[in-house]
Amino acid sequence: MIFEEENFSSPPNFKYEETISKESDCLSNCNTFDLYNEKNNDIILITPCIDPINFNNEEFNINLINLNNNEITKKLSGHKDRILSVKLFQNPKTKNIYLLSVDKGHNIIIWDIEKNFQKIFEKKFEYELNTFIYSALIIFGESNTWVVASSISEKNKTLVIDMSDMNKSENFVEIKESENIPIYCLLYWFNKNEENEKDKHNIIQCGKNRILITQFPSNTTYYSIHQNPIKYYSGCIIYQLKEKDYLAISSCSGTIIIFDLEEKNIVKNFDISGGVHLFSFIKWNENYLMVIDTRNKKLIIMDMINNYKIVSRNFLSELGIGVYMKKLRHPKYGESVLISGKDWTIKLFTLKGVMRIIDNDDFE
């Protein structure tokens, strides 16, 4: 289950409830995690875990934590270096769900959840030393499945490999125009309006001064924009609003861009004042889009129906510097959000009542 697809009824307004993963359990430089529902409806937190002091575990495991009791139910072993990213992907045709994990040594592993997390793919991507694969994804085509990876290096090149020929390194495909762009956010978008199958699959890259959308496997540029002065696009999300597909992009300098993917048009471009550092997004329901301000420990809540007007800044004093979040319907607390913290933990925040609507002028 992909939790972002579930709409919640209550306005988002949160308080700290508890810490799910303790300092001794979990550490990732990008504080990455994901969630899925088991067949018995237990919610499982997936998080990479290593020694937070020495960084030298012989095995770098991925822990599966049952949120009903916060107990570790399974450990996935296979990585030999620090794990930087974990993310779930669902095959839209078969409905099977897969876990993709990436480590510091550029190794990518795919685990089949339906087969009790059996390892079905493992490949070292061809990147230079001292570069980090910050984002990776899986694309499911009609007859092919591709794995995509980007790094945050100035010498970045986004690489794609067909899983059917994964043992042939020469089959890496390099995305055009992606070289030398540090990529901080990598997304997949299926363009249902395209007639050609090769143009339906799109790889979205957001990074330093650049937004690039590439059709794949045709490797044709769908949209490209350069921004000056320098902006580091740090977070992005694809969501639907009134049956249209949109892309929201945030930056470290407080800029938010709302992009109409079907019309290839920027519909909103604005800066949030107050020295903010914006990162990941959540679409809470049909009304609200949330973005995390890591510098000021706040969730900024925008009303999408009312021209993305800021209606609240939810201060979370216990947050620390969180850079990643997921919404969920917690078995005990109900509508909630999980947010990573700077102290290598993942914290649970729950709704605390009706959101107070604040006029946008209060933030200027």
QUIVENBEL-V484204 format. One record per helix or strand. SS is the DSSP state (@ for helix, = for strand). FROM is the first residue (numbers start at 0). TO is the last residue. Records with the same first field share a line. If there is no record, write none. Layout:
SS: FROM-TO / FROM-TO
This chain:
@: 2-4 / 112-114 / 162-164 / 168-170 / 196-199 / 359-362
=: 13-20 / 32-36 / 42-48 / 59-65 / 70-78 / 82-89 / 96-102 / 106-111 / 117-123 / 132-139 / 144-150 / 158-161 / 172-173 / 182-189 / 200-207 / 209-215 / 219-225 / 231-240 / 243-250 / 254-259 / 264-270 / 277-282 / 287-292 / 297-302 / 308-314 / 324-329 / 333-339 / 345-350
